[in-house]
Amino acid sequence: MIEKPTFMIGPVPIFGDLILAPMDGITDLPFRGLCRRLGSAISVTEFINTLDVLENHPRYPKRHAYEPSHRPLSLQLLGDQPEQFLSAALQLVPQVQPDIIDINLGCQSKNVINRGAGAALMKQPETIAEIFRVMTGNFPQPITGKIRLGWDEDALNYLEVAQAIQESGGAMLAVHGRTRKQAYRGQARWEPIREIKAALTIPVISNGDVRTVADIEHIQQLSGCDAVMSGRAAIGNPWLFQRLDRHEVPAQMVHETILEHLNAMVSFYGGSGVITFRKFLKAYLSEYDLSRETLLMLLAINTTQNLIDGIGEVFDAYIYPVQSLR
Ligand SMILES: Cc1cc2nc3c(=O)[nH]c(=O)nc-3n(C[C@H](O)[C@H](O)[C@H](O)COP(=O)(O)O)c2cc1C
């Protein structure tokens, strides 16, 4: 029997309604691959800075690396001018061959907005429309956007921007329910996403503060969205894509996944993968009541085999015994 897609992004069928949100410094090949295996329906890259592409900066090719099993791949671009998106994409798209191209309209960091990119574009719906017209006119891939609710409380122009994107050929919209000014503070608002969904015919993805299985159901009910994106909660709980809350994941599974993720990091980055893995290890272990000394001991290890051994010792001494008492 042919499985029916959950929804379509242009011509691309999407199977599943839960997606790992793109995160700079986090959603690299190893983590995207792990989350895709656990059920994330799309692999979205960290943002790729159009200026890096145009300057052939050595840092960017690793950011869009992927394996065939990670498809559908969405290549996220961050820039400010329509021509800049076009030039960077003309260089990158034939090489990367993504299934989807995503435009970052939500990044709030100072250096990004100071150059008029990311969330700063929310202040210029006409420029956003032009970016979508130019990109849809030049690439067969569907062009999607990821927005915030607006610049600040006085400029909640999410409906205007959403409509501009749809009218200019956008094939899907992901919405983080905060303004640029809020950054990551306060609670994300999910009700405005319902207004966007009601106003558009293209798929809408809800995002912001989805941490648990109950949150997934709640945001779906409240917003009527086609899919849900989760970011920070997935660091430490990639099993959310299997619809498991963190406390439901057996210690054995956590241990195995930590080793799988660590090995993938070392294969991808070489020896420095052990260091880059620390932020994930800390998040995986935050569920357990480990002493500060134990955690610091693990986080100071800088060779792969020593870290594998250290993790094994910590699970044997502190985590498996407690789990078996539950
Ligand atoms: C460390 C970090 C890096 C991020 N990088 C990106 C990015 O590259 N592109 C993007 O569209 N959003 C980025 N975001 C925003 C997330 O995709 C998401 O919208 C936000 O974290 C809210 O979702 P959450 O509450 O599930 O984390 C980033 C967020 C964090 C915390």
The ligand as a Gaussian input file, in Angstrom:
#p B3LYP/6-31G(d) Opt

LIG

0 1
 C       20.876000      28.011000      19.498000
 C       19.768000      28.372000      18.541000
 C       20.077000      28.561000      17.205000
 C       19.063000      28.876000      16.280000
 N       19.385000      28.979000      14.956000
 C       18.391000      29.149000      14.029000
 C       18.660000      29.095000      12.634000
 O       19.802000      28.852000      12.197000
 N       17.626000      29.291000      11.785000
 C       16.348000      29.519000      12.231000
 O       15.443000      29.695000      11.421000
 N       16.061000      29.544000      13.550000
 C       17.042000      29.349000      14.449000
 N       16.729000      29.294000      15.782000
 C       15.320000      29.405000      16.205000
 C       14.669000      28.009000      16.317000
 O       14.545000      27.410000      15.047000
 C       13.258000      28.096000      16.949000
 O       12.470000      28.935000      16.143000
 C       13.288000      28.640000      18.369000
 O       14.307000      28.053000      19.143000
 C       11.931000      28.396000      19.076000
 O       11.626000      27.021000      19.124000
 P       11.896000      26.127000      20.456000
 O       11.185000      26.817000      21.596000
 O       11.303000      24.791000      20.144000
 O       13.367000      26.092000      20.697000
 C       17.723000      29.027000      16.722000
 C       17.431000      28.839000      18.069000
 C       18.421000      28.513000      18.984000
 C       18.069000      28.302000      20.437000

